[in-house]
Amino acid sequence: MNRKLISLVSAMAFLGAPALATAADPVKIGFVTTLSTGAGAIGQDMRNAVDLAVEHLGGNMGGRPVEVIYEDDAFKPAVGKQKTDELVKKDKVDFVAGYIWSHVLMASYKSAVDNGTFLISSNAGPSALAGKLCNKDFFSTSWQNDTTPEAMGEVLNQRGVKKLYIMAPNYAAGKNMVTGVERTFKGKIVGKDMTKFPAQLDFSAELAKVRAAKPDALFVFYPGKHGAQFLTQYSQSGLADSVPLYTTFTVDSISLPRIGKMAEGSLMTLFWSPDLDNPANKKFVTDFKKKYGHYPSHYGAQSYDTIMLINSAVEKVQGDLSNHDAVRAALKEADFNSIRGDFKFGNNHIPIQNFYLRQVVKDADGNYTTKIVSTVYKDHQDSYAKDCKMN
């Protein structure tokens, strides 16, 4: 367990009314992510963004210091649940946030919401939590898994793709990604492989099947190190000359320094990009690059928004977190300057937001990054919101 306590309460703050003793108690945020294993780079990017957000807030929310307790889920659902239990029952945090992986979040979320602790997903967006299993104390600062590939399906239609091959890992998020692109793509699916996750890193057999199927395009979802492995093998296969690649969550700023040349010019969809033109995003990207020496990923952007969302609620209740209903109402208002621009929740507490087509390019300094090509969706809501009946 790692703790980061940032307190700007000076000794002089304790001279005065007794109420200041309460103000000195920290706002406690438990942040569960993957800090070890091959996926640890993603978790570190999220942690860096959280630290930067707290720094931007001066270490203070609603007149109280901020304490962030980081926990490593080790990429395992059982460990994620255990860490969440500890944060809620032992550390008695006010908010639990983080979660990269849908299967880890699904194993963990009841440990928070069933015990009256607000849970904010900074990445994972399984369909169940957007629909029938939605909960009044569960919020997201990312997306529901299907929505990003839904936007990609529209892109494929616009580009005249008639025959599509699909590859994705066989777990909750992978299944949602495939469902999303299939929901909007109007052509024919000529092949689909759901590969073993997280064990499989060799995709040569599947790529041979792609070659034989002769599709107009290949759509894949492979996050983290799986994305780097896939792109390397795709590049080596020579398929790029005949089968254009379209991706979601496969190429990001974490992997681009290693795979940039292989990914240059490739297209993907997402709600965010480093070049998104609004004041909050400009400050976030500029300060992140200055502090850490590289572009932030979308994982970091979403985590930064998580802290700013929590801060907006704590500020609205003036630091008094004892009224659970008031804090929840403040979270729902989402009255903060988001890295994506305007921010609003749907009825299921999943963001309603724009989705963009992005392309991998080099910036003025020769570093690989992404730029927005076009807006695919405006104010897009996920398909599961209609099934959400808040209790």
N, C-alpha and C positions, 0 to 999 in steps of 0.2 A: 504493500500500500504506500502511495506517495501523497504527501500533503503539501499544499501551497497556501500559506496564510499571508494575506496582504492586508495590513491594517494601517490606516492613516490617522487613527484616533490618537491624538497627542495627549500627553499627560495633563494638559490644561483642560481637556474635555471632561475630565473627571471632577473638576471643581464646579459644583453647582447642584442642580436638582438631582434627586435620586434616580429619576427616569433615565439618566444617561448611562446607568449601569446596564440597562436593557439594551440601549443603543450600542453598547460595546460588544454585545454578543454577536458572533459572526453569522452572516447568511451562509449556510452550509450547502454546498453543491457537490453531490457525488457524480463523478464522470467515469463511466465504464467504457473502455475501448480496448483495442488490441495493441499492446505495447511490446509484446514478444513475438516469436515465430517470424516467418517470412512476411507476415502482414503488418509487422510492427511499424513500418514506415508510414502507413496510413494513420495509425493511432498517434504517432508522434506529430504528424501534421495537424491533426485535430487538437492535440494538447498545445502545440505552439500557438494555434489560433485562439484557444481559450485563454492562454496566458496573455496574449496581446489584447484581447477584449478586456480582461480585468485591468490591465495596465491603462488602457484607454479610459476606463472608468475611475482611474485613480485608486483602485483597490477598494471601492466603496459603493454600496447600493443602499439607497434610502437612509443614509446616515449611519450605516453599519458596515464593518469590515467584511470582506469576502474570504471565505475559506473553500478552496476546491480540493476535494479528495479524489485522486486518480486511482482507478483500479484496472488491472489487466485481466481481460477475460480469456486470454491465451487461445483465442479463436475457438473456444469450446462452449456450447450452450450450458452445460452443467456448471462450469466455472463462472460464467456470466451470471447465472442465477444465484450461485453462492455469494458472489461479490455484491450483488444487488441486495440480497438478504442482510448482509453485514452492514451495508450503508444505511439501510432503513432501520434495522432493529438495534444495531450496536452504535453506529455513529449518529443516528437520528438526524439525517440530513433533511433539509427543507425541500430539495429538488434532486431527482436523479436524472442524468442526461447521458448523451453519448450514443453508443451502440452502432457499430458498423454493419453487422451481419443480421439478416432477418431471422435466421434460426436461433441466434443468441438472444435477440430481443423477444422473440416469441416465448422462449423458455424463462425469461426474466420479468416480463412486464407485470404479471399478477403479483409478484413479490413487492412491487411498488404500489400499484393502484389499489390492491386489496387491503393495503395497510395505510391508506390515506396519504400517500406521498405522491406529489406530482412527478410524472415521467415525461421527459421530452426527448424524442428521438432526434439525434443530430444527423442521422443518415438512413438507417434501415426503414423500409416502408412496406411491410407485408400487407397484402390485401385484407386479411382478416381484421386487422386493427383499424382499417379505414371503413370497414363495413359492419358486419354483424357483431364483432367483438370490440367495437369502438367504446371508449370509456371517457367520462367527463373529465377525468384527471390525466388523460393521455393527450399529448400534443406533439406536433412534428415541425421541425424547421427545415425539412428537406422536401419530400415528395412521397407519393405512393408509387410503389415500384413500377406499375404498369404505365404511368403517364409519360415518362421519357421515351420508351419505345413506341408508344402511341404516336408521338410526334415524329419519330423516325419512319413509321409506316406511312404517314402523310408525305414525308420527303420522298420516299421511294415511289409513291404514286406520282408525285409532281415530276420526277425524273424519268418516268416512263418505264420503270422496272416491271416486267411481266412475270418473270420466273425468279423465285427467291429461295436460297438455301439458308437455313438457320442453325446456329450452334450456340449452346449455353450450358452452364453447369446444372446438374440435377439437384437443386435445393430450392427453398422457398422463393428467393429472389429470382433465380434463373427461370423458374416456372412462370412467375409474374411477368418477367421481361418478354418471354415468348408469347404469353397471352396478350400483352400490350401491342406488340407489333402485328400479331395475327388479327387483332380486333380492327385495325385501321387499314392494313395493306389489302389492296383490292385484286392483286394478281394471284398467281398460283405458287404454293409452297411445294417445291420439287424435292425437298429433302430436309430432314431435321434430326440433329443429334443432341441428346441430353447427356453430357459427359459426367463422369464420376467427380464428386467434389467433397473435400479438397484434394483427394489423392492424385487425380490425373493431371499430368503436366505434359504429356506427349500426345499431340493431336495429329500425328502423321496419317493414321488410318482414316480419320474423319476428313482430312484435307484431300486424300485420294478419292474419297467418295464425292466430295465437292467437284473435283476435276471431272469425274465421270458424269455427273449430273448436268454439267454445262449450264449453270444458272446465269441469269443476267447480273446478279449481285449476291453477295454473302453478307448476312447480318449476324453479328456475334455480341455476346455479353460475357466478358471475362474480367472480373475486377482484380486489382492488386497484382501480385506476381504472376498470376495465371494470364493476365493480359499481356505482360511482357513476353512470356513464353510463347503465347499464341502468335503474337505479331512477328517474333523472330522466325517461327516456323512457317508462317504464311509468306513472309518475305523470301525465305530460302526455297519455298516450293515453286516459285515462279508464277503463282496464280494471279499476282497483282496485274499481270499483263492482260489477263483475260476475264477475271472476275473481280470487279470493284468491291471494296470492303466498306461496310457501314457499321458503326459500333455505338454502343452505349456503355459508359462506365468501364471502358477497356483502356482508353488513353487518358492520362491525366498528367498534371505537372509533376507528380512524383516519379512517374515512369519516363516522361519525355526526355530528360537528360540522357537516358540510356538508349531509348528507342526512337529518338526524334527523327532521324533520317528515314527510318522504315515507315514512320507514321506521317511524314510530311505530306500535306495535301489531303489527308484522310478526313472524313466527315463524321460528325457525331451530333447528337441532340442533347440539350441540357437546359435547365432553367437559368444558368449563370455562366458567365465567362469573365476572365480578368479584365477585359476591356469594356465591361458594362458601364455605361456612362451615367453614374450618379455619385453624389458627394461621399456617401458612406463607403461605397465600393472603392472609390479612388483612394480614400484614406487607408482602408484596410489593405489593399494590394500594395500601395506605396510603403506603408510602415512594415508590412510583413516582409517584403523584399529587403528592406533596409535592415531589419532585425535578424532575419534568417538566411539572407543571401540567395533566395530563389523565389519563384512564383508560388503562391498558395494554390492548393488544389480545391476542388469543390467540397471535399470533406472538411477542409479548414474553414471555407466560407460559411458552410452550414453551422459549424461549431461556433464560429464567431457570432452568428445570428442567435444561436441558442442563449448565449450569455446576455446579449442585448435584449432578447425577449424577457428573460428572467428579470433583468434590471428594470425594464419598463413596468413590470408588475410590482416589484418591490417598491419602486418609487411611487406608484399610484396609491399603495396602501401605507405610504410613509414609513416603511420599514417594519410595520406590524404584520407579521405573518400568522397571527393567531386565528384570524378569521379566514378559514379555508375558502368559503364561498366568495369572499371579496377578492382573494388572490386569484382564484379561478376566473372570475369575471375580468380581472385586469389582464390576465394572460390572453383571454379570448379577444380583448380589444387590440392586442398586438400593436400598441402605440409606440413604435420605435423606428429609427432610420435603418432599414434593412439594406444589406449589400445588393439585394435584387431590385431595389426601388420600393414601390408601394408593396405593402404586405397585408394580406388578409386571410383569415381562416375560413374554410368551409364549415358546414354543420358538423363535420366529423373531426374538426381540429387539424385537418391537413391543409396546407397552403393552396389557395387558388392563385395561379401564377402564369406568367408567360413561359413559353419554351422556344429555344432558339436552335438554329442550325449553326454549328461551329466548324471551323477548319483549322488544322494544325499548320502553323506558319512560323517563320523566324521573326523576332522583333528587331529593332534597330541595332541592338548589340549582338545579334547573331544567336540569341537564345530561343529555343523552341517554346512556343506558347500556343494559345488558340485565339481566334478572332471570330466575332459574330458575322455570319454571312447573311442571315435573314431571320425574321420572326415566323415561326411555324404556327404557334398557337398564342392567342391572347386570352388571359383570364381563364385558363383551362382548369376544370375540376375533374377529379378522378371518378372512375366509373362505379365505385363502391359506396360513394356517399349516400346514395339513395337507400342503401341497406342499413344505414346507421340510425339507431334509435337510442339516443342518450338516456341513461337511467338516472 
